[in-house]
Amino acid sequence: MSKKKNIVILGVGIAILFVLGILVFLKTQKPSSLVSPLPEEEMPAETETGKLLYEDEAGFSFQYPQTLGIVEKDVSDPNTYSSLELLSKSHPEEKMVVKIIDADFSTIEVWLKNNPQEGKLVSEKEVSLSEMKGKSFQYADPSKNLILVIDSGILYRLEAPDSDFWRSAFETISSTFKLTEEQTSSGGTGSSIIEEEEEVIE
């Protein structure tokens, strides 16, 4: 009797251990089966060069260094297509401005007469912005670079401080500025950013 009883107890013990083993296995598997992995944060697409590409719903794009960030200003003026500020953590008190608005005047000369600029004019030359003819101005006290283009009733304005840091960024942005579509309506901007070539400006 005692031998039979021991066999029964042993069998019950093995069964209990088996059940406990199954429960422990299920418990360890539950988190991985029920918890979905967190989605990866969407990052800009990386390209061969490493610069960033800004694309605006107003119908233009340009490349800019990764050392800069872009702030899209809230546009409430119906005559403004886009108003951007490019900022740098290393130069927090300075900024570059890109503004696209309906032109009040037919020529750059008339616009400048009605919108006098601070500083002394150092140089002036003709430039091309996305195959549109315009003018580039360099001022001193305070020093800045300014590009103005009036085309099809629209004023394109790019302005930045005239320092080594901003001069390089200004040249990159103005040389890669392109129209992507016709500006058909003002107000409201949007963008997408794509990485192209890395450029570190010191």
C-alpha positions as CSV (number, residue, x, y, z in Angstrom):
1,M,0.0,0.0,0.0
2,S,2.7,2.4,0.9
3,K,4.6,1.7,-2.3
4,K,1.4,2.3,-4.4
5,K,0.8,5.5,-2.4
6,N,4.3,6.7,-3.1
7,I,3.8,6.1,-6.8
8,V,0.6,8.1,-6.8
9,I,2.2,11.0,-4.9
10,L,5.1,11.0,-7.3
11,G,2.8,11.0,-10.3
12,V,0.8,13.9,-8.9
13,G,4.0,15.8,-8.2
14,I,5.2,15.3,-11.7
15,A,1.8,16.5,-13.1
16,I,2.0,19.6,-10.9
17,L,5.5,20.4,-12.1
18,F,4.4,19.9,-15.7
19,V,1.5,22.3,-15.3
20,L,3.7,24.8,-13.5
21,G,6.2,24.5,-16.3
22,I,3.5,25.3,-18.9
23,L,2.2,28.3,-16.9
24,V,5.7,29.7,-16.6
25,F,6.3,29.2,-20.3
26,L,3.1,31.0,-21.2
27,K,3.8,33.8,-18.8
28,T,7.2,34.5,-20.4
29,Q,5.7,34.4,-23.9
30,K,2.8,36.7,-23.2
31,P,4.5,40.1,-23.3
32,S,6.2,39.4,-26.7
33,S,3.0,38.1,-28.2
34,L,0.7,40.9,-27.1
35,V,3.0,43.9,-27.1
36,S,3.7,45.3,-30.6
37,P,7.1,46.8,-31.2
38,L,7.2,50.6,-31.2
39,P,7.2,52.1,-34.7
40,E,10.5,53.6,-35.6
41,E,10.6,57.4,-35.8
42,E,10.4,58.6,-39.4
43,M,13.7,60.1,-40.4
44,P,14.6,62.1,-43.5
45,A,15.7,60.0,-46.4
46,E,19.4,59.9,-46.8
47,T,21.0,60.6,-50.1
48,E,24.5,60.6,-51.5
49,T,25.4,64.2,-50.5
50,G,23.9,64.7,-47.1
51,K,22.5,68.3,-47.4
52,L,18.9,68.8,-46.5
53,L,16.3,69.6,-49.2
54,Y,13.4,71.9,-48.3
55,E,10.3,71.7,-50.4
56,D,7.5,74.2,-50.0
57,E,3.9,73.9,-51.0
58,A,4.1,77.4,-52.4
59,G,6.0,75.9,-55.3
60,F,9.8,76.1,-54.6
61,S,12.6,74.1,-53.1
62,F,16.2,74.6,-52.0
63,Q,19.1,72.8,-50.3
64,Y,20.5,74.0,-47.0
65,P,23.2,72.8,-44.6
66,Q,22.3,70.4,-41.8
67,T,23.7,73.0,-39.3
68,L,20.5,75.1,-39.9
69,G,16.9,74.7,-38.9
70,I,13.9,76.1,-40.7
71,V,11.0,77.9,-39.0
72,E,7.9,78.3,-41.1
73,K,6.3,81.6,-40.0
74,D,2.5,81.7,-39.6
75,V,1.2,83.3,-42.8
76,S,-1.9,85.4,-42.2
77,D,-1.2,88.0,-45.0
78,P,-3.1,86.8,-48.1
79,N,-0.3,88.3,-50.3
80,T,2.4,86.1,-48.7
81,Y,3.1,82.7,-50.3
82,S,5.8,81.7,-47.9
83,S,7.8,83.2,-45.0
84,L,10.8,81.2,-43.6
85,E,13.5,81.8,-41.1
86,L,16.7,79.7,-41.1
87,L,18.4,79.6,-37.7
88,S,21.6,78.2,-36.2
89,K,22.3,77.2,-32.6
90,S,25.8,78.5,-33.0
91,H,24.6,81.9,-34.1
92,P,21.3,82.3,-32.2
93,E,21.1,86.1,-32.6
94,E,21.2,85.9,-36.4
95,K,19.0,84.4,-39.1
96,M,18.5,84.1,-42.8
97,V,15.1,85.1,-44.3
98,V,13.4,83.6,-47.3
99,K,10.2,85.4,-48.3
100,I,7.9,84.9,-51.3
101,I,5.1,87.5,-51.7
102,D,3.0,89.3,-54.3
103,A,5.0,92.2,-55.7
104,D,3.7,95.7,-55.0
105,F,6.0,97.1,-57.7
106,S,7.0,96.0,-61.2
107,T,10.8,96.5,-60.7
108,I,13.4,96.0,-58.1
109,E,14.5,99.6,-58.2
110,V,11.1,100.9,-57.4
111,W,10.7,98.3,-54.6
112,L,13.9,99.5,-53.0
113,K,12.9,103.1,-53.2
114,N,9.7,102.2,-51.3
115,N,11.5,99.8,-49.0
116,P,14.8,101.5,-48.0
117,Q,17.4,99.1,-46.6
118,E,19.5,99.7,-43.5
119,G,23.3,100.0,-44.1
120,K,25.5,101.3,-46.8
121,L,25.4,99.7,-50.2
122,V,28.8,98.1,-51.0
123,S,28.1,96.2,-54.2
124,E,25.3,95.4,-56.6
125,K,25.2,92.8,-59.4
126,E,22.8,90.8,-61.5
127,V,22.1,87.3,-60.5
128,S,19.8,84.4,-61.5
129,L,17.5,82.6,-59.2
130,S,16.0,79.5,-60.7
131,E,16.6,81.0,-64.1
132,M,14.8,84.2,-63.1
133,K,16.8,87.4,-63.4
134,G,17.3,89.4,-60.3
135,K,19.9,91.4,-58.3
136,S,22.2,90.7,-55.5
137,F,23.1,93.5,-53.0
138,Q,25.8,93.6,-50.3
139,Y,25.4,96.1,-47.5
140,A,27.6,97.3,-44.6
141,D,26.8,98.6,-41.1
142,P,24.9,96.4,-40.6
143,S,26.5,93.9,-43.1
144,K,24.1,91.7,-45.0
145,N,23.5,90.0,-48.4
146,L,20.2,90.5,-50.2
147,I,18.8,88.9,-53.3
148,L,15.7,90.3,-54.9
149,V,13.8,88.9,-57.9
150,I,10.5,90.1,-59.3
151,D,9.0,87.7,-61.8
152,S,5.4,87.3,-62.9
153,G,4.2,89.7,-60.2
154,I,5.9,87.8,-57.4
155,L,8.8,89.0,-55.3
156,Y,11.4,86.6,-54.2
157,R,13.6,87.8,-51.3
158,L,16.6,86.1,-49.7
159,E,18.5,87.9,-47.0
160,A,21.2,86.9,-44.6
161,P,24.0,88.4,-42.5
162,D,27.3,88.9,-44.4
163,S,29.6,86.7,-42.3
164,D,31.7,83.6,-43.2
165,F,29.0,81.3,-41.7
166,W,26.0,82.9,-43.3
167,R,27.7,83.7,-46.6
168,S,28.3,80.0,-47.3
169,A,24.7,79.1,-46.3
170,F,23.4,82.0,-48.4
171,E,25.3,80.8,-51.5
172,T,24.1,77.2,-51.0
173,I,20.5,78.2,-50.7
174,S,20.4,80.7,-53.5
175,S,22.3,78.5,-56.0
176,T,20.0,75.5,-55.4
177,F,16.7,77.5,-55.3
178,K,14.3,76.0,-57.8
179,L,10.7,76.6,-58.7
180,T,8.8,73.3,-58.5
181,E,5.4,74.5,-59.7
182,E,3.4,77.7,-60.4
183,Q,2.4,79.8,-57.4
184,T,-1.4,79.8,-57.8
185,S,-2.5,80.8,-54.4
186,S,-1.1,82.6,-51.4
187,G,-1.1,81.9,-47.8
188,G,-0.2,78.6,-46.2
189,T,3.0,76.7,-46.4
190,G,4.2,73.2,-45.9
191,S,7.4,71.3,-46.4
192,S,9.2,68.0,-46.6
193,I,12.8,67.5,-45.8
194,I,15.2,65.1,-47.6
195,E,18.9,64.6,-46.8
196,E,21.3,65.2,-49.5
197,E,24.9,66.1,-48.9
198,E,26.4,67.0,-45.5
199,E,28.0,70.4,-45.3
200,V,29.4,71.7,-42.1
201,I,29.9,75.4,-42.0
202,E,32.3,76.7,-39.5
